[in-house]
Amino acid sequence: MQNVYDYAGYNLHVCMICDGLDMENKPCGLFVSREGAIETAFVLNWFTPYITVFTQGLFEVGDAMRQKLKDHGYPLVEMPIAKFLGKDHEMSGVELIDGTVVPLETGLVAMGSHFFNAYLKGIEGLNWQGENLVTDEMCRTSHPRIFALGDLKVGLNQVAIAVADGTLAATAIWRDIRRASEPRRWEENLVKS
């Protein structure tokens, strides 16, 4: 997708939670890279019912999903995008590789996640929920010395959450170290018996 960064962060969004109200009742493009990400349309419709799903032909859309989109009136565009259209960082649509223009006023990029977790797969005893690790309230996994932060753990996949997770994990680690250490004494003030 050429020139996507001309509009990203303006009216082309990556977080429905953060920017859903900016998409309210506007013709919206949902840009996905796998079939599961199309499910985003059925949450995005809380903000706008005017959703066109773009796959760029990157994967085959199954019959059940095609029917679900049809039942909701959401067009499915599988042709690759040549470029985004607009002016002064305001996207006004996309041009497909065949020259067809699809007018839009906003968009959501829901490309899915790539989990960098393969290095943890061989550790026995870790509890997984899909590709995410299950943690306690301090981000500790089922292994006492492994903590998971951000999109590695079950929860919201946002930078602000990951920062907070880091604070929780650091606090838990500090507590573990502190509890394992003997209290320090001010030797000079101790009365010798």
Sequence and secondary structure as in RCSB ss.txt:
>XXXX:A:sequence
MQNVYDYAGYNLHVCMICDGLDMENKPCGLFVSREGAIETAFVLNWFTPYITVFTQGLFEVGDAMRQKLKDHGYP
LVEMPIAKFLGKDHEMSGVELIDGTVVPLETGLVAMGSHFFNAYLKGIEGLNWQGENLVTDEMCRTSHPRIFALG
DLKVGLNQVAIAVADGTLAATAIWRDIRRASEPRRWEENLVKS
>XXXX:A:secstr
 BTGGGTBTTTEES HHHHGGGGTTS EEEEESSGGGGGGHHHHTTT S EEEE TTSS   HHHHHHHHHHT  
EE S EEEEEEETTEEEEEEETTS EEE SEEEEE       GGGTTSTT  EETTEE   TTSB SSTT B  G
GGBSS   HHHHHHHHHHHHHHHHHHHHHHS     GGGS   
